[in-house]
């Protein structure tokens, strides 16, 4: 077995550098947000959340995120299944395309939506507005977090033999029963992990959301665009308070992810 | 609950994997499809189960045409090589799966599951998960799961392939006993001829997607019609011969023609016989069976209960092809000891039972 306990001074130096890096890059910003939010006392934070515009922004963020996460969970799962269980021409290219949102600058996705559905766009809607309205925000939220569910479920599906599914078919189970009772119990942890990642990515999206939503106060303004406006208006307490809320959400997400990762490792 | 397969074809792209296979398996029969890997035997089983759809032909289960029906509507039980149990379900839940999707009442499900747990002798394991069982136990559970809803036919795809030899022998005998007790019609796929001989009522030999011939284990072993069958089911000796009238000419030797080979009269044939049918003797007077001539022992190898002997025929030169043919003989260690056989020794070669194959 390899020796992993550090014994030499270079090893201690490397560990020190890594810890310092993590402290500066991760802990300091987090601590700054907490300190700044609470600088004027807890009451100032509580008062911030009584603002009707902020409450609306939080509701918009939550509802649109839940919609985007639901769509991505469903289509991410189907995409993973198609990529693993089906063989067709162009499958590898399709597999590659799934990762496009990872490498795309998110405002570009916003511009694409403007080009497609804006007032002068190729598919400019007649009755229901898309751009500077909720549909465009949902669209870009879906886009930016599209790969997560697929990329979490795909390797787990690949590791599963299709034979238990075949066994279920021969026993008499239809496709839905087979999915629900045979496949889903095997992949649900990975699916949930993908959903949590999708939620984390979607809830915090700023660039594309501000491009297509316009951050209209009391309408398309979301939690992240509210922070941006509050900073511009020099309303630091409000900005830091909402940031604190998003940070707390991130910590919860981290804990959930940690538990899920343990479960996935245990199942594997 | 018979199985009838009528001129079935299946290809993957340009590769034909099952070619014009027709077969009739009788009610209560255990039929073994025997073939090498890639011969198309598992594909044929999947076609019967509905996991694959044929390009042409028909499949009838108990007289019902199921060719275009999905697997769910065929009422077959399928046992896979790698067990394919539902690993998040307990043993009892696995067995009851088919009953629960048929919405059988809980009391009936529990009673039937208990019966099957007794049948496979795993009652005390009912609450275990599959990964807490040995390979043999898992395959028993897979068998019980496939039998739970009393399927029309049982299909088994190399069910003992992943098990070690000792467990394999025990489990196949248990399977045979269960199949006979329940009277269920079954097709088992294997590449292991010993396994096929041990449990089959009849065997179908499949090669290159073609069902070459079907028969009882003894008939296929002793009197195959196809040289491939002869060679696949054990070591085979083949000598070029000519059947004229009631006599078979093999080099200078003349052997009485087997009674069931009249249709080969006047034809060039192959004389087929198994190693254990060769009788060696030290003089022509004591030779047993039909005399082939003299030979020289080229090799001797001890294989436990039997000794394998390589004998080269030497007396058929200037004849029709059997000149210098190397034969594979086998005899018990006691017989070999009695003859004091050594490499290079000259012996007389007789053959007790033989058969003719079309050439």
Interface residues (C-beta under 8 A of the other chain):
Chain A: X161 X163 X164 X166 X167 X168 X169 X170 X171 X172 X173 X174 X177 X181 X182 X185 X186
Chain B: X49 X50 X51 X70 X71 X72 X74 X75 X76 X77 X78 X80 X82 X84 X85 X86 X87 X88 X97 X98 X101 X102 X142 X145 X146 X149 X155
